[in-house]
């Protein structure tokens, strides 16, 4: 039986801001299961300002710091994804041509009133990432990314103006339609998701790299990182749908753009799977001269460094039954950490977009 345990679950996992159906909030509880201190992360509608403080259960102590989660997943990512989700949501319950046109015109007016708003969101995101990671070097320049966003924004505004001035649909071969498509397809290119390799910027909780060997694939000095490319992809895809609505307000029913939409859907699914598979975990056993055994479980998003770990100390030697039980419980905690990391990532927003396409 384990006689003591130390949970060092990184705040990258435990103290992220996570949205509950009624607002921001979370509760952190612990329970003792077969000698293991098992973290239970429950989400409620507590105020966002209600930060968990250090708490102890028996000999177990957990410290929280919200700054770490924001280091690896800056809040600007949430802002961008929420905006894109709001745009895609306008098409979810639409069934008539008139309502589609109304939504397209409304969104065009919003962009016309503040055409630089989304560019400012991305500028804030890249600045935040650079500030905390020592200036990440992305394969495509910030200027190129801003130009794609500006082109897509201009296309949506132009489509709205054409609808207002002519009362008819936008020509599928018009400069407006082609500019919109080009901006989105360029944002789907692999270069939009790559940066120069720098091992130190994914150190995370400082434990996971000592506990597992999995690392991002390095190709020509570049590695995958979804933190700017995926939010941009969601944003531009949602805007492209508005242009398609201006070309054919009935496209959701007549499936006129099925081939194009399936292409965008496939790109999103590929990133979804890559990100999902990028959350890796490991369980290691460390034997000490004082006849104790330390089990260390760790999980990390290998592309960003978002990570967490827990350690458990037991007497050694263990009989086979107790060893199996202890390994099982450690594995259960590892599963909890892995789920918590994935909960912070934009899988829900990506799945919503995939389903819409």
N, C-alpha and C positions, 0 to 999 in steps of 0.2 A: 504494500500500500504506500502511496506517496505520502511523505510526512510534511512536506512544505512545498509551496509553489510560488513562483514570482511571475506575475503577468506583466509583460512590458509591451503591451499592444500599442503600436505607434499611434499617435494622434492623427496620422495620415488616414487611419481607418476610423478611429472612434469619435473624432470630434469634428468631422466635416459637417458643413451646413447641408442638411438634407431636407427636401420639401415634403411635408406631409400633406394630406388632402386639405387640411384647414390652415396651413401656414408653416412657418419654419419651426422646427423643434425636435427634440430627441431626449430620451432617458437612457441611462446606462445602468444596468443591473448586473449582479454576479450571482452565481449559485455554485455550490460545491457538488460535483457529480463524480462519484467513485474516486474521491480524493483530488479531483482536478478543479481548479477555479475556472469556470467557464463563463466567458463574457456573453451577455445577452444585450443586444442593442435594440432598443425599442424606440419607435418614433411617435411623438405626440405633437400637440399644437402649442407647446410652450413658446414663450417669447424668444426671439433670436438672441436677445441680450442675456438670456439666462444660461450662462456658460457653466458646464459642470466643473466643480472644483475637485481637488485631490480627495480621494476617498479610500478608506481601507476596510477590508473585510478579513478578519483574522490577521494573518501575517501577509496578506496580499495588499499591495498599494498600487494605485494607478494614477498617473498625473496626466492632465490634459493641456493642450495648447492649440488653439485654433489657428495660429500662425502657420503651422506646418502644412496643413491641408491647403491653405491658400498659396503656399509656396509652389506646390506642384500642380494644383488645379485652381488658378486665379479666378476670382469671382466674375471677371469679364467673360469667361467661357459660358457661365450660366446666363448672363445677360444676353449674349448673342443667341444662344440656343433657345432661350425663352422667346425672343423676338421672332426667330424663324418658326418656332412652334406656333406662335400666334397667327402668323401669316398662313401656314399650312392648314391651321384649324378652320380658317374661313371657308375652305373648300370641302370640309368634311360633311357638312349637312346641307350642301347646296344641291338643288334638284332642277331649278329652272334657269333658262337662258338669261332672263332679266336679273335674277339674283346674282349670277356670275358677273355680268357686266357691272352691276352695282358694286360688288366687292372689288373688282379690278379698278374702277374709278376711285373708290374710297382709298385704296392703298396707294394709287398714283398721287392723289392729293396729299397724303401723309408724307410721301417721299419728296414731293415738290416743296412742301413747307420747310423741310429740313433735309436737303439731299446729302449732307455730310454726316448725318447722325451715325449711320452704320460704319462709315470710315473711321469715325472717332472711336467707336467701340473696338474696332480691330487695332487701332493705334494704341489704345490703352492696354489691350491684351499683350501685344508684342513688347511694349515698354515694360510691363509688369514681369513678363517672362525674362526679358533681358536683365532687369534689375536684380532678380533673384538667382539667375543662373550664369551671370557673368557674360552677358551678351551672346545669346545663341546665334549661330550663323546658319541661316536657312538657305536652301539651294536657290529658291527664287527670292528676289528682293522684295522688301516691303512695298516699294513703289509699284512693282508688277502686280502684287496682290491688290493694292489699292486701285489700280487701273481696272482690273477685272470687276471689282465691286462697283466702281464708278460707271463702267460700261453697262452693267446689268441694271443699275439704278436708273441711268438715263434711258434705257430701253423701256423700263416699266413706265416711266413718266411720259415718254413719247407715245407708247401704246395707249395710255389714258387720254392723251391729247387728241390722237387720231379718232378714238371712239367718240369723244365729245364733239369734235369738229365735223366729222363725216356721218356719224350715226351708224357706220358700218364696221365690219371687222378689219383687223390689220392683215395686210397681205403677208402670207407665209414667206415670201421671197423678198420682202422689203428689208431695207437696211436695219430697221428696228428689230425685226424678228431674227435676222442673222446675227446681229450684234449680241443679242441676248443669248443665243445658242452658243456662240463662240466663247463668251465669257464663262459660261458654265462648263463647257467641255475642257477648257484650259484649266479650270480649277480642279478637274478630275485627274489631271496628269500626275504621275508619280512624283514629279519634282515639287509639287505643292505640299507634299507630306514628308519631306526629307530635310535634314540639317546635318551639319558637320558633326562627326563623332566626337564626343567629349565625355569620357567615362564618369568624371566627377559629378556631372549635373544630374545623374540618376542615383546618387548614393542613398537617397531616401532616409530610412530610419537607421542607417549605418550597420544593419545586421544582415539584411537579405543577401547581399553579395558575398558574405562569408558563409552563408548557409546553402547557397545553390549556385549552379554554374550557368544557368540560362542567361543569355544576353541578347540584345538586338543584333540582327545580322548587319554586318558592315560591308557596304558595296562602294568601292571607289572612295572610301573615307566618309561615306554618308550613312545615316541611320534613319529609320522611320520614327516620326513623332507626330501624333495626331492632334495635338493641342491647338494648333492654328488652322491646319488644313481641313479638319472635319467640321468645326464651326463654320468656316467659310463655305464649305460644300453645302451644308444644310441651309445657310442663308441664301446662297445663289440659286439653289434648287427651288426653294420656296418662291423666290422672285420670278424664276423662269415660269412657274405655273401660272403666274398672273399674266405674263405675256401670251402663253398658250390660251388662256381664257379670253384674251383680246383677239386672238386669231380665230378661235372657234369656241364660243361660249358653251357649246354643247359637248366639248371634248371628253368630259368625264363619262358621258353616256354613250357616245358613238365610237369611242376608243380610236379616234383618228390618229392620235399620236402614240399608239401602243408601242411601236418599235423604239421610238426615242425614249419614252418613259421606262421601258424595260431596261434600256441601256443604263440610264441613271440609277435605276433600282439595283442593277447588278453591281455597280461601283460601290454604292452604299453598303450592300450586303457583304462585299469583300472586305471593306474596312471594319464593319461590325465584327466579322469573324476574326480578323487579324487582331483587333483590340481585345476581343473576348479571350482568344488563345494567348494573348500577351500577358495575362495575369497568371503568373506561375507561382507554385508553392513547393515547399520542401520540408521534410521532417528529418532532423539529424539527432544522433545519440552521442553524447560526450561523457566519457567515463573519467572519474576523478580518483585520486589516490586516497581520499577520505571515505571510499566505499559509497560514493553517491553517483547517481546517473542523472545527467541533465538532458532532457529532451528539449530541443528548440524547433519551433515551427515558425515559418516565415512565408509571407506572400508578397508579391510586388507586381505592379505593372512595369514590365521591363523597359517600356518605351519612355516612361516619364519619371520613374522613381517613386511613385505613389506606393506606399508599402506599410507593412505592419508585422509584428512578431509577438510570440509568447514563449516563455520558457517554464519548464516544470522540473523540479528536483525530487528524486525518489531514492530510497535506500537500494544499495546494490550488494549482493546479487538479488534478482527477482526470480520467482518461480515462473514457469512458462505461462500459466494462466494469468498471473498478475501482469506480466510483461505484455501479453496480448491485449489485456484490458486497458492498460496505460497507453499503449500505442493507439488503440481505437479512440480513446478519449482525446488524445492529442490531435488525431486526425480530424475529429469533430470540430475542435477549436480552429484548426487550420481551415476547414471549410467555412466557418463563420467569418474568419478574416478575409478569405477570398471573396465571399459574397459582399462583405462590407466595402471592399475596394471597388468591386464592380458597380455597387450601388451609387458610388460617387461619379461614375463615368456616364457619358450621355447615351447610354444604350436605349433608354426609353424613347428619347427624342428621335434617335435614328430609326428605331422600329416603327415609330409612328409615321415617319416619312416614307419608309419602305412600304408600309401597308397602304399609304395613300397613293403611291405610284402604282 
